[in-house]
Amino acid sequence: MPIQTFVTGGTGFIGANLVRLLLQQGYRVRALVRPTSRLDNLQNLDVEIVKGDLNHPNLYQQMQGAQVLFHVAAHYSLWQVDQEALYRHNVLGTRNLLLSARRAGIERTVYTSSVAAIGVGKAGKVVDETHQSPLEQLVGHYKKSKYLAEQEAKQAAQTGQDVVIVNPSSPIGPWDLKPTPTGDIIVRFLRRQMPFYVDTGLNFIDVRDVAWGHLLALNKGKSGQRYILGNQNLTLKAILDQLAQITGIRAPQKTVPVWLPLTVAWIDEYLLAPLGKPPSVPLDGVRMSQQLMYYDASKAVKELGLPQSNLTTALKDAVEWFGENLDS
């Protein structure tokens, strides 16, 4: 009989690619979705949909019969107003899900953390899984919540639960429905809404390699260990230049001084948001861009066999997918 998997976050970017890979590789998929979730990314797939919530006390009942859990779901927001929801979904939701998995007899869990939980090196230093920025130095409540959620996974592993942790960097590719912050850069570029760029850098990876990283972690990962799922460290300018070559759209040539978006973000979040105006620039997002977020994924490459696909192909596929699936 094919292995039954239970997947959270299957409607999202990484989750949608993981679900497709699991089906391709002969696994059965049961996907937990919120009642309000858009199901576009799961349409026409042979997936059993169950509606529920990470914090429900009877969640274990929906997991019965599954051997494997992929916990990909996370609440992502950089807005100050969403901090309570971040901790409720990411930390308490992960705690309840892991307890439910134990109760349901799940044999192995792959927990999707993030490089956000690891933090960054000083002055752009490339860091690996052994690095950990102190909680108070992690910028914003999203990163803090992902760090605390990862601690839940580590504690579960320490008490005997079989839990492998993966830490994706910044994925690129198709099915980025929301879109994610990386996808939003591509969308704004395509819409010619990026006259300037921020002088920052990130680690990028093809989202389909991230999906493979999850499956490889299931089959080869060690319980309690974390694995960075990343590929290339690149400046934002380098990505924009590649997009220019792919699309023929001129890349922005000038950087924006950081005080300008910081000022806009502060006014948005602390003056206008309390008056009911939706903020346009998250303060934490601007603060994050002041740090080079560079990572070394060699542990996942060596121990798991993580693929390192060409990023230009991922960018081309993302451009094509956004062109077909987003309103102009």
Residue, then its C-alpha position, 0 to 999 in steps of 0.5 A: m500500500p502507498i504511504q499515507t501522508f498528512v500535509t499542512g500548508g498544501t495550499g501555499f507555495i512550498g506546500a503545493n509543490l510538495v503535494r505534487l511531488l508526493l503524488q508523483q512519487g506514489y504517496r497518498v496525500r491528505a491535506l489539512v486546509r482552513p475553511t477559509s483557504r483558497l484551494d486553487n493550488l490543489q484543484n484537479l489533484d488526487v488529494e483528500i481534503v480535510k478542513g480544520d485548524l492547527n489548534h483544534p484539540n481533536l486534530y489527531q482524529q483527522m490524522q488517523g491512518a497517516q504514517v507521515l506528517f509534513h507540517v508546512a503551514a505557517h502564518y506569515s506576516l511582517w505587520q506589527v498588528d499580526q503578532e498575536a496571530l503569528y504566535r498562535h498559529n506558528v508556535l501554539g499550532t505547531r505544539n498542538l500538531l506535534l502532540s496530535a501526531r504523537r497521539a495519532g501514531i504518526e511515525r515520522t514528521v518533517y517540520t518546515s521551519s525557515v532560515a528566519a529561525i536561524g538568524v543571520g551572520k555578522a556583516g553578511k557572513v555566510v552561516d550554516e545550521t550550527h549558527q543561532s542568533p539570540l531570540e532578541q536579535l531576530v528581527g520581527h515577530y515572524k522570525k521570533s515565532k518561527y524560532l519558537a516553533e522550531q524549539e517545539a519541534k526540537q523538544a518533541a524530538q528530544t522526548g522521542q518523537d521522530v521529527v526532522i527539521v528543514n529550513p528553506s531559504s527564499p524559494i522561486g518558482p511556480w504556484d506562488l499564489k499569494p505571492t510570497p515576499t520573493g514572489d512579490i519582488i518578481v510580480r512588482f518587477l513584471r508590473r514595472q513597479m520597482p523604480f529603485y531597489v534595496d541594497t540587500g542579499l538573500n539565499f535563493i533556491d528553486v521551490r521544486d528543490v525545496a519540495w525534494g528537500h522535504l522528501l529527502a529529509l523524510n527518507k534520510g534526515k536525522s531526527g532532531q537535526r535541522y537542514i538548510l534548504g538553500n542554493q545560491n547567495l545573491t544580491l537582490k540586484a543580481i536577481l533583478d538583472q537576471l529578470a531583466q535578461i529573461t523579460g527584456i524589462r529594464a532593471p532598476q539602476k538606483t538604490v533607495p536610501v534605507w531611511l526613506p522606506l523606514t520613515v514610510a513604514w513607521i508612518d504607515e504602521y504607527l500613525l496610519a494603521p491605527l486610523g484604519k488605513p492598511p499599511s503598505v510597507p512593513l517596518d520589519g521588512v525594511r529592517m530585515s533588508q538591512q541585513l545580508m541573509y546568506y546561508d550555506a546549504s552544504k549539509a543538506v546537499k551532502e547528507l540528503g542529496l538536496p538538488q541545486s537546480n539552475l536559478t535562471t530556470a526557476l526565475k523563468d518558470a516563475v515569470e511564466w507562471f505569474g504571467e498566466n495566473l496573476d491579473s495584470 
